C-alpha cells in the first residue's frame, strides 16, 4: 500500500522565470524572492525522502542554475515535461523524467487520476484529470488544477487530491 501522505503533486513552478511574476501577477518582488518563497514553501511541506510528482514547467535557465534550485528542494522528483521544459537542461539535475520532449501532452495514470501538464480534452468516465499549465484557473468539472499559482505556491498532498477525486466521482 502506498503512503499517500508522503507523495505530493505540483506544477508550473517556473523557477528563474522573471516574467511569470508579471504574467500571472505573482506576489513576489523579483525572481529571487519568488524562488526563495517557492523553495521555502516546498520544503515546509515535503520531507527529504518524500516523492514529488511535478507536472511540468519546472524552471528556466541553464542546467547549472536549475541544478542549484534542485539541490535546495526536498524529495525525490518525478517530472512530466511541460511546454516550457527542455530535456537537455533537466536531465542533468537529479529528477526522474517521465516523458520525452516529443510527446504533445504526456500523461501518467494512477488509480482514477490522469496526471498531465495540460488539461486533457477527453476524460474517460470514472477518472479525474489532475493538471497544471493554466496558472490562474481552479478546478472545473473532472479537472483539478495543481499549478502552484492556485495552490498557495505549495505542493499538494496526494491524499488531499485523492479526497477531491473521490468527491468528484461520488465515491
URTAGI-V226964 format. One record per pair of residues at least 12 apart in sequence whose ideal C-beta (glycine too) atoms are under 10 Angstrom apart, sorted by the first residue. I is the first residue (numbers start at 1). J is the second residue. If there is no record, write none. Layout:
i:I j:J
i:I j:J
This chain:
i:2 j:51
i:2 j:110
i:2 j:111
i:2 j:158
i:3 j:50
i:3 j:51
i:3 j:158
i:3 j:159
i:4 j:157
i:4 j:158
i:4 j:159
i:4 j:160
i:4 j:161
i:4 j:162
i:4 j:163
i:5 j:50
i:5 j:157
i:5 j:158
i:5 j:159
i:5 j:160
i:6 j:46
i:6 j:47
i:6 j:49
i:6 j:50
i:6 j:51
i:6 j:52
i:6 j:75
i:6 j:76
i:6 j:157
i:6 j:158
i:6 j:159
i:7 j:46
i:7 j:50
i:7 j:51
i:7 j:52
i:7 j:53
i:7 j:75
i:7 j:76
i:7 j:78
i:7 j:110
i:7 j:155
i:7 j:156
i:7 j:157
i:7 j:158
i:7 j:159
i:7 j:161
i:7 j:162
i:8 j:42
i:8 j:45
i:8 j:46
i:8 j:47
i:8 j:50
i:8 j:51
i:8 j:52
i:8 j:53
i:8 j:54
i:8 j:74
i:8 j:75
i:8 j:77
i:8 j:146
i:8 j:154
i:8 j:155
i:8 j:156
i:8 j:157
i:8 j:158
i:8 j:159
i:8 j:160
i:8 j:161
i:9 j:51
i:9 j:52
i:9 j:53
i:9 j:54
i:9 j:55
i:9 j:78
i:9 j:113
i:9 j:115
i:9 j:130
i:9 j:131
i:9 j:132
i:9 j:144
i:9 j:146
i:9 j:151
i:9 j:155
i:9 j:156
i:9 j:157
i:9 j:158
i:9 j:160
i:9 j:161
i:10 j:38
i:10 j:41
i:10 j:42
i:10 j:45
i:10 j:46
i:10 j:52
i:10 j:53
i:10 j:54
i:10 j:55
i:10 j:56
i:10 j:58
i:10 j:77
i:10 j:132
i:10 j:146
i:10 j:147
i:10 j:148
i:10 j:151
i:10 j:153
i:10 j:154
i:10 j:155
i:10 j:156
i:11 j:53
i:11 j:54
i:11 j:55
i:11 j:56
i:11 j:57
i:11 j:58
i:11 j:80
i:11 j:82
i:11 j:115
i:11 j:116
i:11 j:117
i:11 j:118
i:11 j:130
i:11 j:131
i:11 j:132
i:11 j:133
i:11 j:134
i:11 j:135
i:11 j:145
i:11 j:146
i:11 j:147
i:11 j:148
i:11 j:149
i:11 j:150
i:11 j:151
i:11 j:155
i:11 j:156
i:12 j:24
i:12 j:54
i:12 j:55
i:12 j:56
i:12 j:57
i:12 j:58
i:12 j:82
i:12 j:84
i:12 j:117
i:12 j:131
i:12 j:132
i:12 j:133
i:12 j:134
i:12 j:135
i:12 j:145
i:12 j:146
i:12 j:147
i:12 j:148
i:12 j:149
i:12 j:150
i:12 j:151
i:13 j:34
i:13 j:35
i:13 j:38
i:13 j:39
i:13 j:41
i:13 j:42
i:13 j:54
i:13 j:56
i:13 j:57
i:13 j:58
i:13 j:59
i:13 j:69
i:13 j:73
i:13 j:82
i:13 j:132
i:13 j:147
i:13 j:148
i:13 j:149
i:13 j:153
i:13 j:155
i:14 j:26
i:14 j:31
i:14 j:34
i:14 j:35
i:14 j:38
i:14 j:57
i:14 j:58
i:14 j:59
i:14 j:60
i:14 j:82
i:14 j:84
i:14 j:135
i:14 j:147
i:14 j:148
i:14 j:149
i:15 j:31
i:15 j:34
i:15 j:35
i:15 j:38
i:15 j:39
i:15 j:57
i:15 j:58
i:15 j:59
i:15 j:60
i:15 j:61
i:15 j:65
i:15 j:66
i:15 j:68
i:15 j:69
i:15 j:70
i:15 j:72
i:15 j:73
i:16 j:31
i:16 j:32
i:16 j:34
i:16 j:35
i:16 j:58
i:16 j:59
i:16 j:60
i:16 j:61
i:16 j:62
i:16 j:65
i:16 j:66
i:16 j:68
i:16 j:69
i:17 j:31
i:17 j:34
i:17 j:35
i:17 j:57
i:17 j:59
i:17 j:60
i:17 j:61
i:17 j:84
i:18 j:30
i:18 j:31
i:18 j:32
i:18 j:34
i:18 j:60
i:19 j:31
i:19 j:60
i:20 j:34
i:20 j:57
i:20 j:59
i:20 j:60
i:20 j:84
i:20 j:135
i:20 j:148
i:20 j:149
i:21 j:33
i:21 j:34
i:23 j:135
i:23 j:136
i:24 j:135
i:24 j:136
i:24 j:147
i:24 j:148
i:24 j:149
i:24 j:150
i:25 j:135
i:25 j:136
i:25 j:149
i:26 j:38
i:26 j:135
i:26 j:148
i:26 j:149
i:26 j:153
i:27 j:153
i:28 j:153
i:31 j:60
i:31 j:61
i:34 j:148
i:34 j:153
i:35 j:59
i:35 j:65
i:35 j:68
i:35 j:69
i:35 j:72
i:36 j:72
i:37 j:153
i:37 j:154
i:38 j:59
i:38 j:69
i:38 j:72
i:38 j:73
i:38 j:148
i:38 j:153
i:38 j:154
i:38 j:155
i:39 j:69
i:39 j:72
i:39 j:73
i:39 j:74
i:40 j:72
i:40 j:153
i:40 j:154
i:41 j:148
i:41 j:151
i:41 j:152
i:41 j:153
i:41 j:154
i:41 j:155
i:42 j:72
i:42 j:73
i:42 j:74
i:42 j:75
i:42 j:148
i:42 j:153
i:42 j:154
i:42 j:155
i:43 j:72
i:43 j:73
i:43 j:74
i:43 j:75
i:43 j:155
i:44 j:74
i:44 j:154
i:44 j:155
i:45 j:74
i:45 j:75
i:45 j:154
i:45 j:155
i:45 j:156
i:45 j:157
i:46 j:73
i:46 j:74
i:46 j:75
i:46 j:76
i:46 j:77
i:46 j:154
i:46 j:155
i:46 j:157
i:47 j:74
i:47 j:75
i:48 j:74
i:48 j:75
i:48 j:76
i:49 j:74
i:49 j:75
i:49 j:76
i:50 j:74
i:50 j:75
i:50 j:76
i:50 j:77
i:50 j:155
i:50 j:157
i:51 j:75
i:51 j:76
i:51 j:77
i:51 j:78
i:51 j:96
i:51 j:158
i:52 j:73
i:52 j:74
i:52 j:75
i:52 j:76
i:52 j:77
i:52 j:78
i:52 j:79
i:52 j:95
i:52 j:155
i:52 j:158
i:53 j:75
i:53 j:76
i:53 j:77
i:53 j:78
i:53 j:79
i:53 j:80
i:53 j:96
i:53 j:98
i:53 j:108
i:53 j:110
i:53 j:113
i:53 j:115
i:53 j:130
i:53 j:146
i:53 j:155
i:53 j:156
i:53 j:158
i:53 j:161
i:54 j:73
i:54 j:75
i:54 j:77
i:54 j:78
i:54 j:79
i:54 j:80
i:54 j:81
i:54 j:82
i:54 j:85
i:54 j:95
i:54 j:96
i:54 j:98
i:54 j:117
i:54 j:132
i:54 j:146
i:54 j:148
i:54 j:155
i:55 j:78
i:55 j:79
i:55 j:80
i:55 j:81
i:55 j:82
i:55 j:98
i:55 j:106
i:55 j:107
i:55 j:108
i:55 j:115
i:55 j:116
i:55 j:117
i:55 j:118
i:55 j:130
i:55 j:131
i:55 j:132
i:55 j:133
i:55 j:145
i:55 j:146
i:55 j:147
i:56 j:79
i:56 j:80
i:56 j:81
i:56 j:82
i:56 j:83
i:56 j:84
i:56 j:85
i:56 j:99
i:56 j:105
i:56 j:106
i:56 j:115
i:56 j:116
i:56 j:117
i:56 j:118
i:56 j:131
i:56 j:132
i:56 j:133
i:56 j:147
i:57 j:79
i:57 j:81
i:57 j:82
i:57 j:83
i:57 j:84
i:57 j:85
i:57 j:117
i:57 j:132
i:57 j:133
i:57 j:135
i:57 j:147
i:57 j:148
i:58 j:70
i:58 j:73
i:58 j:77
i:58 j:79
i:58 j:81
i:58 j:82
i:58 j:84
i:58 j:85
i:58 j:86
i:58 j:89
i:58 j:90
i:58 j:93
i:58 j:95
i:59 j:84
i:59 j:85
i:59 j:89
i:59 j:90
i:59 j:93
i:60 j:84
i:60 j:85
i:60 j:86
i:60 j:89
i:61 j:89
i:62 j:86
i:62 j:88
i:62 j:89
i:62 j:92
i:63 j:86
i:63 j:88
i:63 j:89
i:63 j:90
i:63 j:91
i:63 j:92
i:63 j:93
i:64 j:89
i:64 j:92
i:64 j:93
i:65 j:89
i:65 j:93
i:66 j:85
i:66 j:86
i:66 j:89
i:66 j:90
i:66 j:92
i:66 j:93
i:66 j:94
i:66 j:95
i:67 j:89
i:67 j:90
i:67 j:92
i:67 j:93
i:67 j:94
i:67 j:95
i:68 j:93
i:69 j:93
i:70 j:90
i:70 j:92
i:70 j:93
i:70 j:94
i:70 j:95
i:71 j:93
i:71 j:94
i:73 j:93
i:73 j:94
i:73 j:95
i:73 j:155
i:74 j:155
i:75 j:95
i:75 j:155
i:76 j:94
i:76 j:95
i:76 j:96
i:77 j:90
i:77 j:93
i:77 j:94
i:77 j:95
i:77 j:96
i:77 j:97
i:78 j:95
i:78 j:96
i:78 j:97
i:78 j:98
i:78 j:108
i:78 j:115
i:79 j:91
i:79 j:93
i:79 j:95
i:79 j:96
i:79 j:97
i:79 j:98
i:79 j:99
i:79 j:117
i:80 j:97
i:80 j:98
i:80 j:99
i:80 j:103
i:80 j:105
i:80 j:106
i:80 j:107
i:80 j:108
i:80 j:115
i:80 j:116
i:80 j:117
i:80 j:131
i:80 j:132
i:81 j:97
i:81 j:98
i:81 j:99
i:81 j:100
i:81 j:101
i:81 j:102
i:81 j:103
i:81 j:105
i:81 j:106
i:81 j:117
i:82 j:99
i:82 j:105
i:82 j:106
i:82 j:116
i:82 j:117
i:82 j:118
i:82 j:131
i:82 j:132
i:82 j:133
i:83 j:101
i:83 j:104
i:83 j:105
i:83 j:117
i:83 j:118
i:83 j:133
i:84 j:117
i:84 j:133
i:85 j:97
i:85 j:99
i:85 j:101
i:85 j:117
i:86 j:101
i:87 j:99
i:87 j:100
i:87 j:101
i:87 j:102
i:88 j:101
i:98 j:115
i:99 j:116
i:99 j:117
i:103 j:117
i:104 j:117
i:104 j:118
i:105 j:117
i:105 j:118
i:105 j:119
i:105 j:120
i:105 j:121
i:105 j:131
i:105 j:133
i:106 j:118
i:107 j:120
i:107 j:129
i:107 j:131
i:108 j:130
i:109 j:124
i:109 j:127
i:110 j:130
i:110 j:158
i:110 j:162
i:111 j:127
i:111 j:128
i:111 j:158
i:111 j:162
i:111 j:165
i:112 j:124
i:112 j:126
i:112 j:127
i:112 j:128
i:112 j:142
i:112 j:162
i:112 j:165
i:112 j:166
i:112 j:168
i:112 j:169
i:112 j:171
i:113 j:127
i:113 j:128
i:113 j:129
i:113 j:130
i:113 j:144
i:113 j:158
i:113 j:161
i:113 j:162
i:113 j:164
i:113 j:165
i:114 j:127
i:114 j:128
i:114 j:129
i:114 j:130
i:114 j:131
i:114 j:142
i:114 j:143
i:115 j:128
i:115 j:129
i:115 j:130
i:115 j:131
i:115 j:132
i:115 j:144
i:115 j:146
i:115 j:161
i:116 j:129
i:116 j:130
i:116 j:131
i:116 j:132
i:116 j:133
i:116 j:143
i:117 j:131
i:117 j:132
i:117 j:133
i:117 j:147
i:118 j:131
i:118 j:132
i:118 j:133
i:118 j:134
i:119 j:131
i:119 j:132
i:119 j:133
i:119 j:134
i:119 j:137
i:119 j:140
i:119 j:141
i:119 j:143
i:119 j:144
i:119 j:145
i:120 j:142
i:120 j:143
i:123 j:141
i:123 j:142
i:123 j:143
i:124 j:142
i:125 j:142
i:125 j:169
i:126 j:142
i:126 j:169
i:126 j:171
i:127 j:142
i:127 j:165
i:127 j:168
i:127 j:169
i:128 j:141
i:128 j:142
i:128 j:143
i:128 j:144
i:128 j:161
i:128 j:162
i:128 j:164
i:128 j:165
i:128 j:166
i:128 j:167
i:128 j:168
i:128 j:169
i:129 j:141
i:129 j:142
i:129 j:143
i:129 j:144
i:129 j:145
i:129 j:165
i:130 j:142
i:130 j:143
i:130 j:144
i:130 j:145
i:130 j:146
i:130 j:156
i:130 j:158
i:130 j:161
i:130 j:162
i:130 j:164
i:130 j:165
i:131 j:143
i:131 j:144
i:131 j:145
i:131 j:146
i:131 j:147
i:132 j:145
i:132 j:146
i:132 j:147
i:132 j:148
i:132 j:149
i:132 j:150
i:132 j:151
i:133 j:145
i:133 j:147
i:134 j:147
i:134 j:149
i:134 j:150
i:135 j:147
i:135 j:148
i:135 j:149
i:135 j:150
i:136 j:149
i:136 j:150
i:137 j:149
i:137 j:150
i:138 j:150
i:138 j:151
i:139 j:164
i:139 j:168
i:141 j:168
i:142 j:165
i:142 j:168
i:142 j:169
i:143 j:168
i:144 j:156
i:144 j:160
i:144 j:161
i:144 j:164
i:144 j:165
i:144 j:168
i:146 j:161
